[in-house]
Amino acid sequence: MDINNLLIEIAVCRCQMNKFSKGKRPTDPDVIKLSQGLDISIYKYVEALRQQNFEMSERDQQ
């Protein structure tokens, strides 16, 4: 997945989470579910960055 698309996904997920979780407890199951979705998006972004950096370092070595 494209890194820019992942950033957009993170921003959208965070916005939804902020709107939905206003006035709710952090232990609410729906808030937890949105938080986990955000964590997954951030993990995908970090992995994509690592992969991109790895590919760039391989190109530099050649």
C-alpha positions as CSV (number, residue, x, y, z in Angstrom):
1,M,0.0,0.0,0.0
2,D,1.2,3.5,-0.8
3,I,2.6,5.4,2.2
4,N,0.6,8.5,1.4
5,N,-2.6,6.5,1.4
6,L,-1.6,5.0,4.8
7,L,-1.2,8.5,6.2
8,I,-4.7,9.4,5.0
9,E,-6.1,6.3,6.5
10,I,-4.5,7.1,9.8
11,A,-5.8,10.7,9.7
12,V,-9.4,9.5,8.9
13,C,-9.3,6.8,11.5
14,R,-8.1,9.3,14.2
15,C,-10.8,11.8,13.2
16,Q,-13.5,9.2,13.5
17,M,-12.1,8.0,16.8
18,N,-12.1,11.6,18.2
19,K,-15.7,12.3,17.1
20,F,-17.0,8.9,18.3
21,S,-15.2,8.8,21.6
22,K,-16.2,12.2,22.9
23,G,-17.8,11.7,26.3
24,K,-17.3,8.0,26.3
25,R,-15.0,6.0,28.5
26,P,-11.7,4.7,27.1
27,T,-12.9,1.2,28.1
28,D,-16.0,1.3,25.9
29,P,-15.8,-1.6,23.5
30,D,-16.4,0.6,20.4
31,V,-13.7,3.0,21.5
32,I,-11.3,0.1,22.0
33,K,-12.2,-1.2,18.5
34,L,-11.5,2.1,16.9
35,S,-8.3,2.5,18.8
36,Q,-7.1,-0.9,17.7
37,G,-7.9,0.0,14.1
38,L,-5.8,3.1,14.5
39,D,-2.9,1.1,15.9
40,I,-3.1,-1.3,13.0
41,S,-3.0,1.6,10.5
42,I,0.0,3.1,12.3
43,Y,1.8,-0.3,12.3
44,K,1.2,-0.7,8.5
45,Y,2.6,2.8,8.0
46,V,5.7,2.0,10.0
47,E,6.3,-1.3,8.2
48,A,5.9,0.4,4.8
49,L,8.5,3.0,5.8
50,R,10.9,0.3,7.0
51,Q,10.4,-1.5,3.7
52,Q,11.0,1.6,1.7
53,N,14.1,2.4,3.7
54,F,15.4,-1.1,3.2
55,E,14.8,-1.0,-0.5
56,M,16.6,2.4,-0.7
57,S,19.6,1.1,1.2
58,E,19.9,-1.9,-1.1
59,R,19.9,0.4,-4.1
60,D,22.6,2.5,-2.5
61,Q,24.8,-0.5,-1.9
62,Q,24.6,-1.6,-5.5
